[in-house]
Amino acid sequence: MSHFWQYFHSVLCDKLYEIPTGVEKENGTELLYENKFLFRPRVRQVRVEEGHCAIRNQFKGLFQDCYVPYDIKYEDKTSFGPKKGTQWVYSDGSKTQGVFYQGEIASYGTGGFYFDFPKNKIDAKTIISDLEHDTWLNRGTRVVFVDFAIYNCNINVVCAVKLVFEFPASGGIVSSSSFRTVKLYRYAVADSVSTLIGMLAVVGFIVYFTVEEIFEIMYFRMDYASIFWNYVDFSIVALGWWAIEVASMIIYKERSSSGSSPENAIAKTVRNRMSVEYLIARHEILVQLTAYLFFLVCVKVIKYTDLNRSMTIVYLSVGRCLKIVAGYLVMMVFVVSSFATLGYFAYGSQVKGFSTMYDSVLSSLRILMRDFDYQTLQDADAWFTTFFFVFFTCVVVFVLLTMLVAIVFHAYFDVDVEQSLEGRQLYVSDKISAFVDRVLAKIGFDKWAAQRRFDRLKDELDRRITYQNVYKTLKRCGFTDSEVENTLTRYGIEPQKTVHEDEARQMFRDVLKNVPESNNKDPEDKTFDESDTKWLIKRVDLLENALDDVHKKCDIVIARLDAIRIQLPSNYAEQNLRDNPS
């Protein structure tokens, strides 16, 4: 207790009443030269009743009374000491204007015993000395709050400060602080035209998106709930309207309180302490909603991101293995929780990071990320720490994380094979390049645009795939080594040679289509001679191979022509005919 009162005397009073030398200002209204108090600082104490714990018979001679840890049902509301004044008589939340607060030890209510700092430093120190002399703090005290709010006109910012001193039942003081800062009138009047346009664009987007989701729900009905992306869309709409409602409340409160001068606006905005708390709470909620909305919109944008082939494969791979990874993460949670429980029982009484089950889980995740204090654990128990880390590393890092990488790689390879078997498609980068070429052609850089198209066409025609890539793809499709070698030999693919992408894609299609079928013919049906049958089969096979080669080459030519046609402008033939009439 002596340290607490010393802090109030020597530190808090001096800082709260610090005024520039030689400047005549009203005492007790300025802080750090540039910040003005919106109301006088208030000190509030929360106490607990005596007698809700049992003293064992062996220690009744040493202790006459006991006080339990704070709980709202044990809160003391009876007057004590001189029993006069708000600092000795209990007041509810309507008088203290306090708010519920989650501290380091417990969650505290709004009532308590309070007093306000006077405007003069000497009077403030006198009050503090009297409270210390009359034992305002005793064993029943569980928390002391110091609340005040300041405003800085230079940057138009309000800061609500809460200094918290918690007194646990075990003794000592646990101190913490809260500084919540918001900028006033950010939404009441737009700072610029761009800010106003941005706000209107967001509102218009939410309205449009809401109408679209209503039509989708009406069209798909119950099937709407079976698609994952619909949940993302619905969350965006719900959070968007929630953010608009909170922003509207802020605008209404700020505009209704704004007057002809900033001083009048501030005075109306902060009629009491509760208004400041609610004002800051609304701003914080709006910031959080904006953050969630931005995250969901980014997730939504990823769905339509086809910048290039690599990003498309990554996006499709994540969607392919999402269910498997979700099931795998459930097993991961059980394993990490088991290690967290082991660490809680082993280090809970000696290491702060494992003192509670929640802290133990967080510490286990930090160990997984290799962010931990090994020396502290080793000082607690050297042998068990060595066993714990070796076992944790082998099971979680070397086994489970390796399995996760294997799952993602398996899905990536499957998607890569599927994309290889499909035809060449346009990506966002291709459309951007074509748009840039048109812009360059319009502003007079025709040669540069033509060179860009020629370079892309050359890269398209020079796409090559190695022998190893073809071999791995066929193995991935389920073919044996002998079947792969026969296929590569039939198509003339050798280890020293490379294959064009279109040729390899056509080969994959032909191989996957020509699946051998079972022959269920009747052995007694023999209308031809055996030698004639073999001769006919041989001739048919030769004819099919020749037709397959022709068909393959035709597909390759068509694919290359399609690639060339994509790169050329739509009016290329008319321009060529006009430039070269012969």
C-alpha positions, 0 to 999 in steps of 0.5 A: 500500500505504501508504494501505491500512495507514494505513486499517487503523491509523487508521480500522479499528482505532479504529472496531472497538474504539470503546467508550463512555467510563466504561463497563466492558466487555470490550474488542473485543466492542462496536461503535457502543455498541449492537452486539455482535460475534458473532465476532472480525473476520477479515482474509483475503488472496488471492494469485496466483503469479508468472511466468504472464505473459511480459515482452517482451525490450525491457523485461526490464531494467526488470522482473524478474517479473510477476503476472497478474490473478486467476484461480483456477487461478493462485491462490498456495497456497505459504507466504511470509514467515516461513512460520509462522502462518495469516497466512503459511501458506495455508489452505483454505475449511474453515479460513478459513470464507470464501465465494465472492465476486464482486468488482468485478474478479474472482470469488474463492475461499474459501481464502487467508492470514488472521488474526483481530483480537485483543480488545485494540486495542493488540495489534491495532495491533501485529499490523498493524505487524508485517505491514506491516514484514514485507511481508504485502502485495506485488505478488502480492496481489489482494484483502483481505477484512475479515469480521465480523458484529454483532448488535443486541438492540434490533431483533433484527437480525444484520448481516454486514459484508464490506470488500473491497480489490481490487488489480488487476494494473495497480496501485492499490486498488479498494474496495467493501463489503457489508452484509447484514442480516436479522432473526432468528427472524422465521419460527420464532415468529409475531410475531402472530396475523395473521402466522400466519394470513397464513403459513397462508393462503399455504401453503393457496393454494399447495397448492390451486393445485398440485392445480388445476394437476395436474388441468389437466395431466392433462386437457389433457395436451400442450395444456397447454404451448400456453397462455401463462397456464399457464406463469405458473401453473406458475411460481407453483407452482414458486416457491411450493414453493421458498419454502416449502422455504427458509422451512422450512429457516430455521424448522428452523435457528432453532427448533433453535438457539433456547434458553431465553435469546436469548444461547444462541440466538445462540450456537447459531445462529452456531456459526461464520462459515459459519452466518451466511453461510448464514443470511443467504443463506437469508433473501435467497433467501426475499425474492427468491422472495417478490418474484418470487411477488408479481410473478407473482401481480400478472400473474395478477390482471391476467388477471381484472381487468375493473374497467371498460370502459377497463381491459378494453380495455387488457388485451385490447389488450396480449394482442392485440399481444403477439406483434407487440411481441415480434417488434418488440423483437427488432429493437429489441435488434439496433438498440440493440446496434449503437449500443452496439457503436459507442459501445464502439469510439468511447468505450471507452478514454475514458468509463467508461460505455462501457468494457465491452460490458455497460456500453455496452449499459446506457449506450445504454438510459440514453440511450434514457431520456434519463438520461446525461452528455452533457458527458463524451461531448462532452469525449471527442469533440465531433463524433462525439458530436453525430453519435451522438446525432442518429443515435441519436435519429432512428433509435431514438426518432423511428422505432422508438418511434413504431412501437411506439406505432402497434402498440399503438394499432392493437391498442387501436382494434381491441379498442375496435371489437370491444367496441363491436359487442358487447353491454353487459356487467357489469364489476367496478365495476358489481358493486361498485356493486350490492353497495354499493346492497344494503348501503345498503338493508339499513342503512336508506339506501333513498332513497340506494340508489334515487338511486344506481340512478336515476343509473346508469340515467340514465347508461346511457340517456344514452350517446351517440356522436358522428358522428366516432366512428361515421365512424371505426369504419366506416372502421376496418371497411374501408368506403370513404368513399362506403359510409360516407356512404351508410350514415350517410345511410340511418340518419339520422346527421348531423354535428350529431347524436349517436347512442345507444350501443345504436343505433350498436351495432345499426347496426354489426351490421346493416352488417357482416351485410349484406355484398353477395353476387355475383350469378351468375344466368344472363342467359338466364333471363328469365321476367318482364318487365324493368319488373315485375322492377324493380318487385318488387325495389323493393317488396322493398327497401322491405319489407326496409328497413321490417322492418330499422327495426322490428327495429332499434327492437325490439333497442334497446328490448330492450337498454334494458330489459336495462340497466334490469333489470340495475340493478333488484333481483331482487325488484323486481316483488314489491315494486312489487306489494306497495306498489301493489296497484291 
